[in-house]
Amino acid sequence: MRYSWIVPTFYILFLLLPIYWLLNMSFKTTNEILGAFTLWPQEFTFNNYLKIFTDPTWYNGYFNSFTYVIINTVISVTAALPAAYAFSRYRFLGDKHLFFWLLTNRMAPPAVFALPFFQLYSAVGLFDTPIAVALAHCLFNIPLAVWILEGFMSAVPKELDETAYVDGYSFWRFFFKIFVPTITAGIGVAAFFCFMFSWDELLLAKTLTSVAAKPIAATMTRTASTAGYELGLLAAAGALTIIPGAFVIYFVRNYIAKGFALGRV
Amino acid sequence: MTGKTSNQKAWLFVLPVVVLVAFNALIPLMTVVNYSVQETFGDNVFFWEGLRWYEEVLHSERFHASLLRQITFTSIILLIEVPLGVAIALAMPRRGPWVPVCLVLMALPMLIPWNVVGAMWNIFALPEIGLLGKTINSLGINYNFTQQPLAAWFTTILMDVWHWTSLVVLLAYAGLCSIPAPYYQAAKIDGARGWAIFRYIELPKMKRVLTIAILLRFMDSFMIYTEPFVLTGGGPGNATTFLSIDLVKIALGQFDLGPAAAMSLIYFLIVLLLSWVFYTLMMRHEER
């Protein structure tokens, strides 16, 4: 077992290689990318990044993506909190069926819903707004958030609720003052996964936006096809999309281990 | 279901969730059902077609081909990622300063937008300018994923292993961390060695998280769209046209709404059915 560190080390190296190559490309000029095969940039340039930070079509893409990801995370977690509490504490008509039905929506291929979503959100006048994407992503993020939070809440003993009521707490005061703080880890994990899937998903985000709310990922695809094949620029834009995820995972790293240990996620 | 109080007011708690999900799930689903039984020539004029599109899709060779590709892809993915993920989780340190470093670095690929994953692997594997492509070619193997179907499959699978093995690792690792130390001490006293410890202590303890890992990997690889679409565009030819890619081609490319809708529903039912089968099989196994 002394040499077992070799396995994760090689695995992490394998994970980092394509990311290194992306970074490498992002600091090269187009000429160098197409002209020569070099393991690191010979003519180091920041021009690709400068272009992204100065051109509104590029940086607005990041802004749009952030807007709908944050709206979605807030809606999903807020709506899921009382629902998860109900599933973990109460028995009510159709509870098991309802829980299963929620989960089946996590299994629906987004490709199936692309066209109807376009028509639905055009009909209600939300097409090409961040709210449309945020609401559409609720389809798979809410079931996930309910599932994760229900796991965390069921791990909290019911005596906590009963003691609070005996002490004269009203339901909502107990819920916000005592219960929510005890499951912060669960809220962290749920928010992390909502952020992740909303940030990663592109098919629906692309279908539901055209100009005003275009996400960064869609800006990349379209620029790649219209402005010739500017690989350096594309690589820089891609490299920048990694940063928010890296930040988020750094902050929730301790919660994640706990969340996985409960077998939910 | 022990210890739960019966309370019909709980419906008020779940109402926001039900409204939000139903708005996104039921209305579009009904639209798809509508399309699947009608024919349209534009201008919002529809003709009743009954089950014609379903019969057509179920008998079409194109659907059979994409379904077969999808099943092959998903099977390969599960066969590689699950054992590999468990092996890596077993080799990871259980405590110490390296644990958070490992976790953060391993989770990184999962937080990259899916089209960036495709674009990244594209420039990584291109035979002329990509590190992977250039390396394989300089070993004397002719490799070009934009032209050779086999190379395209190899690249797509390698990309998915890169992207999602960490999910299995993290889940399996969490399962392993929840095993109390006395279990290992008892096993040591009984003289159990590597394989026996894995088979009789670690594997049973990981069963629950592995069920979730397999289900998630099954569902997500069966629905895969963006990454292979950006990497290969479904090509060369139709070599990597999986179900979702084919569906989008029919629905948004050719605008054949009827057949696309019928295919959508058949596709959705297959995912539901297979998930259910997986789930019950693994749960039944657990009860024994």
Contacts between the chains, C-beta under 8 A, distances in Angstrom:
chain1	res1	chain2	res2	distance
A	4	B	90	7.7
A	4	B	91	4.1
A	5	B	91	7.3
A	5	B	93	7.1
A	6	B	91	7.7
A	7	B	87	6.7
A	7	B	88	5.7
A	7	B	91	3.7
A	8	B	88	5.9
A	8	B	91	5.7
A	8	B	92	5.2
A	8	B	102	5.7
A	8	B	106	7.9
A	11	B	88	5.3
A	11	B	106	7.4
A	11	B	165	7.7
A	11	B	169	7.9
A	12	B	102	7.0
A	12	B	105	5.0
A	12	B	106	6.7
A	14	B	162	6.9
A	15	B	105	6.6
A	15	B	106	6.7
A	15	B	108	6.7
A	15	B	109	5.8
A	15	B	162	6.5
A	15	B	166	7.4
A	16	B	105	7.2
A	17	B	124	7.4
A	17	B	131	6.7
A	17	B	132	7.9
A	18	B	120	5.2
A	18	B	121	6.2
A	18	B	124	4.4
A	18	B	131	8.0
A	18	B	132	7.8
A	18	B	162	6.6
A	19	B	108	7.3
A	19	B	120	7.3
A	21	B	120	7.5
A	21	B	123	6.7
A	21	B	124	4.9
A	21	B	130	7.0
A	21	B	131	4.9
A	22	B	120	4.9
A	22	B	123	7.0
A	22	B	124	7.6
A	25	B	123	5.8
A	33	B	129	6.0
A	34	B	129	7.0
A	37	B	128	7.4
A	37	B	129	6.3
A	37	B	134	5.6
A	39	B	131	7.8
A	75	B	20	7.2
A	79	B	16	4.3
A	79	B	17	5.0
A	79	B	20	5.8
A	80	B	17	6.3
A	82	B	13	4.0
A	82	B	14	7.4
A	82	B	16	7.2
A	83	B	13	5.8
A	83	B	14	4.3
A	83	B	16	7.1
A	83	B	17	4.1
A	83	B	18	8.0
A	85	B	13	6.2
A	86	B	10	3.9
A	86	B	11	7.8
A	86	B	13	3.8
A	86	B	14	5.2
A	87	B	14	7.3
A	89	B	4	6.3
A	89	B	5	7.1
A	89	B	10	7.8
A	90	B	4	5.9
A	90	B	5	6.0
A	90	B	6	7.1
A	90	B	7	4.2
A	90	B	10	3.9
A	90	B	13	7.9
A	91	B	1	6.4
A	91	B	4	4.5
A	91	B	5	6.8
A	91	B	6	4.6
A	91	B	7	7.2
A	91	B	10	8.0
A	92	B	6	7.0
A	92	B	7	6.1
A	92	B	8	5.3
A	92	B	9	7.9
A	92	B	10	4.2
A	92	B	11	5.9
A	93	B	8	6.3
A	93	B	11	7.4
A	95	B	10	7.4
A	98	B	14	6.6
A	98	B	18	7.2
A	102	B	17	7.1
A	102	B	21	6.3
A	104	B	272	6.1
A	105	B	21	5.8
A	105	B	24	7.8
A	105	B	25	5.1
A	106	B	219	7.2
A	107	B	219	5.3
A	107	B	268	7.7
A	107	B	271	5.1
A	107	B	272	5.9
A	107	B	275	5.7
A	108	B	25	7.2
A	108	B	268	5.9
A	108	B	271	7.6
A	109	B	222	7.6
A	109	B	223	4.1
A	109	B	225	7.7
A	109	B	243	7.5
A	109	B	244	5.6
A	109	B	247	7.6
A	109	B	264	7.8
A	109	B	267	6.0
A	109	B	268	6.6
A	109	B	271	6.6
A	110	B	223	6.9
A	110	B	225	7.0
A	110	B	244	7.8
A	111	B	223	7.3
A	111	B	225	5.5
A	111	B	243	7.9
A	111	B	244	4.0
A	111	B	247	4.8
A	111	B	248	5.3
A	111	B	251	7.8
A	111	B	264	7.6
A	112	B	32	6.6
A	112	B	247	7.1
A	112	B	264	4.0
A	112	B	265	7.8
A	112	B	267	6.4
A	112	B	268	5.6
A	113	B	24	7.8
A	113	B	28	4.9
A	113	B	32	7.8
A	114	B	248	6.7
A	114	B	251	7.0
A	114	B	252	7.0
A	115	B	31	7.9
A	115	B	251	5.3
A	115	B	252	6.7
A	115	B	257	7.4
A	115	B	260	7.5
A	116	B	27	7.3
A	116	B	28	3.4
A	116	B	29	7.7
A	116	B	31	3.9
A	116	B	32	5.8
A	117	B	24	7.8
A	117	B	28	5.8
A	119	B	31	6.5
A	120	B	27	5.6
A	120	B	28	5.9
A	120	B	31	7.3
A	135	B	20	7.3
A	135	B	23	7.5
A	135	B	24	6.7
A	136	B	24	6.1
A	138	B	20	5.0
A	138	B	21	6.6
A	138	B	24	5.9
A	139	B	21	6.5
A	139	B	24	4.1
A	139	B	25	6.1
A	142	B	17	5.6
A	142	B	20	6.0
A	142	B	21	5.4
A	143	B	21	6.9
A	146	B	17	6.3
A	158	B	3	5.8
A	196	B	110	6.6
A	196	B	111	5.7
A	199	B	111	7.0
A	199	B	113	6.3
A	200	B	110	7.8
A	200	B	111	7.3
A	200	B	112	7.3
A	200	B	113	5.2
A	200	B	114	5.3
A	201	B	114	7.2
A	202	B	113	6.3
A	202	B	114	5.8
A	202	B	115	5.0
A	202	B	226	5.1
A	203	B	225	5.7
A	203	B	226	6.1
A	203	B	248	7.7
A	216	B	113	7.7
A	217	B	113	4.5
A	217	B	114	7.9
A	217	B	115	4.9
A	217	B	116	6.6
A	220	B	115	6.7
A	220	B	116	7.2
A	220	B	119	6.9
A	221	B	115	6.0
A	221	B	230	7.3
A	224	B	119	7.5
A	231	B	123	6.2
A	231	B	129	7.8
A	234	B	119	6.1
A	234	B	123	7.9
A	235	B	123	6.6
A	238	B	112	7.9
A	238	B	116	4.3
A	238	B	119	5.7
A	238	B	120	5.9
A	241	B	112	6.5
A	241	B	113	5.2
A	241	B	116	5.1
A	242	B	108	7.1
A	242	B	111	7.3
A	242	B	112	5.4
A	242	B	116	7.6
A	244	B	111	7.9
A	245	B	108	7.1
A	245	B	110	7.9
A	245	B	111	2.7
A	245	B	112	6.4
A	246	B	104	7.6
A	246	B	108	6.3
A	246	B	111	6.9
A	248	B	111	6.9
A	249	B	104	5.6
A	249	B	107	4.9
A	249	B	108	7.1
A	249	B	111	6.0
A	250	B	104	5.9
A	253	B	100	5.2
A	253	B	103	5.6
A	253	B	104	5.6
A	254	B	100	7.6
A	256	B	103	6.8
A	256	B	107	7.3
A	256	B	170	7.1
A	257	B	103	6.8
A	257	B	173	7.9
A	257	B	174	6.1
A	257	B	177	6.9
A	259	B	174	7.9
A	260	B	170	5.6
A	260	B	171	5.6
A	260	B	173	7.3
A	260	B	174	3.2
A	260	B	175	7.9
A	260	B	209	6.9
A	261	B	174	4.4
A	261	B	175	7.7
A	261	B	177	6.2
A	261	B	178	5.1
A	263	B	174	7.8
A	263	B	175	7.7
A	263	B	208	4.8
A	263	B	209	5.2
A	263	B	212	6.3
A	264	B	212	7.7
A	265	B	171	7.4
A	265	B	212	7.2
